[in-house]
Amino acid sequence: MNLRGVGRRYGFRGPWVVRGVDLDLAARTLVRVEGANGSGKSTLLRLLAGIDRPTEGRLTGRPRTASVPERFPVSLPFTAGGYLVHLGRIHVLRRTVAEARAAEWLERFGAAGHSRTPMSELSKGTSQKVAVAQALLAGPELLVLDQICVTQEPPAARTVAAAKGTSRAHLAALLAAVVFAGVLGTAGTLAVTVISEPRNTDHTVEGSLLAARVAGLVAAAVCLLLGAAVGAPCGRPLLRGRGWPLIATLLVVLPALVGNGSPAKYAITGLVTGSRTGVVQVPGLPLAAAALMAAAAGAVACAVATRRS
């Protein structure tokens, strides 16, 4: 979608709310609009969604669009599920399809328990979840959100992002976990090397402090990469049932870290052996194996998540 010199004002002599907007929006991208209160963000979003028309300029190439306003009326004579089915019928969906999609989106946003709740009794956060669900029912190519994540819990906000691309959201969560674990592992390794002597356990051989630090950092990287390889297929949206991600992780993580053939076991064993002999070997081979396992698990998990979305 392309905007060229787009402007909007209300009334013939009213002040310009937005003016001179030139913007190119590529397909399959996520765009965030930021600005101070009263700067015209909502007006621009209304123009993008086709709810309002520009006073000047051209807007071309708008795809099939759905929007979620900042304020969503809840005083409607429907239950949450009934409202979504009704909107699905307006989108010319068969009733069975509309009912299935309504149930699916309420489940993904954690609001399945409110399917039979009247709209007037929903909390602000839950009503916003319903508003997003109704926008996604017909599979829009462009989804316009106006401050929708401000009052949402992190899982619901993550699901909104996943609607743009499940694999991207899953990969982003995985990378965030790896980065956070990497920071903790690095801090812990450096702290240990600072408070420890560069000698073996018998204090008879002096080792290289630099080699010990590098080996410790690499061993920490091996462990966190294996953790990512375990976590990638053991979380949402692959395992959606309550409690199953934790159970699956507990069943897999122990063999992955200490089982025969585990890169983490080889890396940690090398560190223990080095502490006894005073000669530390950097576990390069285990690092390569762990990186391959993490990459493979992440790719498979993202692919499966996309198929299930």
TAFEN-V299069 format. One record per residue. N is the residue number from 1. RES is the residue in three letters. SS is DSSP state (~ for helix, > for strand, _ for the rest). PSI is psi in radians with two decimals (999 if undefined). OMEGA is omega in whole degrees, -180 to 180 (* if undefined). Layout:
N,RES,SS,PSI,OMEGA
N,RES,SS,PSI,OMEGA
//
This chain:
1,MET,_,2.49,-175
2,ASN,>,2.36,175
3,LEU,>,2.28,180
4,ARG,>,1.96,178
5,GLY,>,0.59,-176
6,VAL,>,2.34,176
7,GLY,>,2.74,180
8,ARG,>,2.26,171
9,ARG,>,2.75,-176
10,TYR,_,2.07,-176
11,GLY,_,2.70,-175
12,PHE,_,-0.66,-179
13,ARG,_,0.26,-179
14,GLY,_,2.79,179
15,PRO,_,2.64,178
16,TRP,>,2.20,176
17,VAL,>,-0.84,171
18,VAL,>,2.62,180
19,ARG,>,2.56,176
20,GLY,>,0.63,-178
21,VAL,>,2.08,173
22,ASP,>,2.10,-173
23,LEU,>,2.39,174
24,ASP,>,2.12,-180
25,LEU,_,1.95,180
26,ALA,_,2.74,178
27,ALA,_,2.63,176
28,ARG,_,0.71,176
29,THR,_,2.75,177
30,LEU,_,2.11,-176
31,VAL,_,2.29,179
32,ARG,_,2.32,179
33,VAL,_,2.13,-179
34,GLU,_,2.66,177
35,GLY,_,2.91,180
36,ALA,_,2.87,176
37,ASN,_,2.33,179
38,GLY,_,0.12,-177
39,SER,_,-0.07,175
40,GLY,_,0.28,-179
41,LYS,~,-0.87,-178
42,SER,~,-0.64,178
43,THR,~,-0.76,178
44,LEU,~,-0.73,179
45,LEU,~,-0.63,177
46,ARG,~,-0.62,177
47,LEU,~,-0.75,-180
48,LEU,~,-0.65,-177
49,ALA,~,-0.20,-179
50,GLY,_,0.14,178
51,ILE,_,-0.56,-179
52,ASP,_,2.75,180
53,ARG,_,2.51,179
54,PRO,_,2.53,175
55,THR,_,-0.60,176
56,GLU,>,2.84,179
57,GLY,>,3.13,-177
58,ARG,>,2.44,175
59,LEU,>,2.05,-175
60,THR,>,2.75,173
61,GLY,_,0.43,180
62,ARG,_,2.19,178
63,PRO,_,-3.03,175
64,ARG,_,2.10,-165
65,THR,>,2.53,171
66,ALA,>,2.58,-178
67,SER,>,2.69,176
68,VAL,>,1.95,-177
69,PRO,_,2.89,178
70,GLU,_,-0.66,180
71,ARG,_,2.30,-177
72,PHE,_,2.09,-178
73,PRO,_,2.30,-179
74,VAL,_,-0.18,-178
75,SER,_,1.25,-180
76,LEU,_,2.55,-177
77,PRO,_,0.89,-179
78,PHE,_,2.75,161
79,THR,>,2.96,-180
80,ALA,~,-0.82,179
81,GLY,~,-0.71,179
82,GLY,~,-0.65,178
83,TYR,~,-0.77,-180
84,LEU,~,-0.72,178
85,VAL,~,-0.72,179
86,HIS,~,-0.78,178
87,LEU,~,-0.63,177
88,GLY,~,-0.69,177
89,ARG,~,-0.64,176
90,ILE,~,-0.59,177
91,HIS,_,0.20,177
92,VAL,_,0.60,173
93,LEU,_,2.52,173
94,ARG,_,2.62,-176
95,ARG,~,-0.75,-179
96,THR,~,-0.68,178
97,VAL,~,-0.77,180
98,ALA,~,-0.73,179
99,GLU,~,-0.72,-180
100,ALA,~,-0.77,-179
101,ARG,~,-0.66,178
102,ALA,~,-0.80,179
103,ALA,~,-0.69,-179
104,GLU,~,-0.80,-177
105,TRP,~,-0.63,175
106,LEU,~,-0.68,177
107,GLU,~,-0.78,-178
108,ARG,~,-0.54,179
109,PHE,_,0.11,178
110,GLY,_,0.47,-178
111,ALA,_,0.34,-178
112,ALA,~,-0.55,-180
113,GLY,~,-0.19,-180
114,HIS,~,0.26,-177
115,SER,_,-0.64,-178
116,ARG,_,0.13,-180
117,THR,_,2.31,177
118,PRO,>,2.52,-178
119,MET,~,-0.61,-178
120,SER,~,-0.27,-178
121,GLU,~,0.01,-179
122,LEU,_,2.56,173
123,SER,_,2.92,-179
124,LYS,~,-0.76,-179
125,GLY,~,-0.74,-179
126,THR,~,-0.67,178
127,SER,~,-0.58,177
128,GLN,~,-0.61,175
129,LYS,~,-0.73,177
130,VAL,~,-0.67,179
131,ALA,~,-0.73,178
132,VAL,~,-0.71,-179
133,ALA,~,-0.73,-179
134,GLN,~,-0.53,178
135,ALA,~,-0.49,-176
136,LEU,~,-0.11,-174
137,LEU,_,-0.76,-174
138,ALA,_,0.18,177
139,GLY,_,1.03,-178
140,PRO,_,2.69,176
141,GLU,_,-0.39,176
142,LEU,>,2.21,179
143,LEU,>,2.11,-178
144,VAL,>,2.10,-178
145,LEU,>,2.30,179
146,ASP,_,1.69,178
147,GLN,_,0.60,-174
148,ILE,_,-0.47,-175
149,CYS,_,0.03,-176
150,VAL,_,-0.71,-176
151,THR,_,0.20,-177
152,GLN,_,2.58,174
153,GLU,_,2.69,-179
154,PRO,~,-0.76,179
155,PRO,~,-0.69,180
156,ALA,~,-0.72,178
157,ALA,~,-0.63,178
158,ARG,~,-0.60,178
159,THR,~,-0.62,175
160,VAL,~,-0.78,177
161,ALA,~,-0.65,-179
162,ALA,~,-0.41,178
163,ALA,~,-0.46,177
164,LYS,~,-0.59,179
165,GLY,_,1.81,-175
166,THR,~,-0.72,-178
167,SER,~,-0.66,179
168,ARG,~,-0.76,179
169,ALA,~,-0.72,-180
170,HIS,~,-0.74,179
171,LEU,~,-0.69,179
172,ALA,~,-0.74,178
173,ALA,~,-0.69,-180
174,LEU,~,-0.77,180
175,LEU,~,-0.66,178
176,ALA,~,-0.72,178
177,ALA,~,-0.71,180
178,VAL,~,-0.77,-180
179,VAL,~,-0.78,-180
180,PHE,~,-0.78,178
181,ALA,~,-0.63,178
182,GLY,~,-0.69,178
183,VAL,~,-0.79,179
184,LEU,~,-0.75,180
185,GLY,~,-0.70,179
186,THR,~,-0.79,-180
187,ALA,~,-0.76,-179
188,GLY,~,-0.72,180
189,THR,~,-0.78,-180
190,LEU,~,-0.65,179
191,ALA,~,-0.72,180
192,VAL,~,-0.75,-178
193,THR,~,-0.47,179
194,VAL,~,-0.70,-175
195,ILE,~,-0.06,-177
196,SER,_,2.72,175
197,GLU,_,2.50,179
198,PRO,_,0.97,-180
199,ARG,>,2.83,177
200,ASN,_,3.08,-175
201,THR,_,-0.44,178
202,ASP,_,-0.02,-178
203,HIS,_,0.54,-180
204,THR,_,-0.34,-178
205,VAL,_,2.24,178
206,GLU,>,2.19,-178
207,GLY,_,3.11,180
208,SER,_,2.10,180
209,LEU,~,-0.67,179
210,LEU,~,-0.78,179
211,ALA,~,-0.66,179
212,ALA,~,-0.72,179
213,ARG,~,-0.79,180
214,VAL,~,-0.80,180
215,ALA,~,-0.70,179
216,GLY,~,-0.74,179
217,LEU,~,-0.71,179
218,VAL,~,-0.71,178
219,ALA,~,-0.69,176
220,ALA,~,-0.69,178
221,ALA,~,-0.69,178
222,VAL,~,-0.80,-179
223,CYS,~,-0.74,-178
224,LEU,~,-0.56,176
225,LEU,~,-0.69,175
226,LEU,~,-0.65,176
227,GLY,~,-0.70,177
228,ALA,~,-0.68,179
229,ALA,~,-0.59,178
230,VAL,~,-0.75,-175
231,GLY,~,-0.53,-176
232,ALA,~,-0.84,-179
233,PRO,~,-0.01,-173
234,CYS,_,0.17,-179
235,GLY,_,-3.08,175
236,ARG,_,2.59,5
237,PRO,_,0.16,-179
238,LEU,_,-0.80,177
239,LEU,_,1.88,-172
240,ARG,_,-0.32,-178
241,GLY,_,2.54,-180
242,ARG,_,2.19,178
243,GLY,_,-0.42,-177
244,TRP,~,-0.71,177
245,PRO,~,-0.73,180
246,LEU,~,-0.76,-180
247,ILE,~,-0.79,-179
248,ALA,~,-0.71,180
249,THR,~,-0.78,-179
250,LEU,~,-0.63,-179
251,LEU,~,-0.52,-173
252,VAL,~,-0.57,-169
253,VAL,~,-0.67,-178
254,LEU,~,-0.88,176
255,PRO,~,-0.59,-179
256,ALA,~,-0.55,-176
257,LEU,~,-0.60,-173
258,VAL,~,0.01,-180
259,GLY,_,2.83,177
260,ASN,_,2.31,-178
261,GLY,_,-0.04,-179
262,SER,_,2.23,175
263,PRO,~,-0.64,179
264,ALA,~,-0.69,179
265,LYS,~,-0.74,179
266,TYR,~,-0.70,-179
267,ALA,~,-0.80,-179
268,ILE,~,-0.67,177
269,THR,~,-0.67,177
270,GLY,~,-0.67,178
271,LEU,~,-0.73,179
272,VAL,~,-0.77,178
273,THR,~,-0.71,178
274,GLY,~,-0.62,179
275,SER,~,-0.44,180
276,ARG,~,-0.68,-175
277,THR,~,-0.36,-177
278,GLY,_,-0.01,179
279,VAL,_,2.00,-176
280,VAL,_,2.27,176
281,GLN,_,2.27,177
282,VAL,_,2.16,-176
283,PRO,_,1.22,-178
284,GLY,~,-0.72,-179
285,LEU,~,-0.81,175
286,PRO,~,-0.61,178
287,LEU,~,-0.79,180
288,ALA,~,-0.74,180
289,ALA,~,-0.74,180
290,ALA,~,-0.66,179
291,ALA,~,-0.73,178
292,LEU,~,-0.73,180
293,MET,~,-0.73,180
294,ALA,~,-0.74,180
295,ALA,~,-0.76,-180
296,ALA,~,-0.80,-179
297,ALA,~,-0.71,179
298,GLY,~,-0.73,-180
299,ALA,~,-0.77,180
300,VAL,~,-0.74,-179
301,ALA,~,-0.75,-180
302,CYS,~,-0.67,179
303,ALA,~,-0.78,-180
304,VAL,~,-0.69,179
305,ALA,~,-0.68,179
306,THR,~,-0.72,180
307,ARG,~,-0.56,-177
308,ARG,~,-0.19,-177
309,SER,_,999,*
//
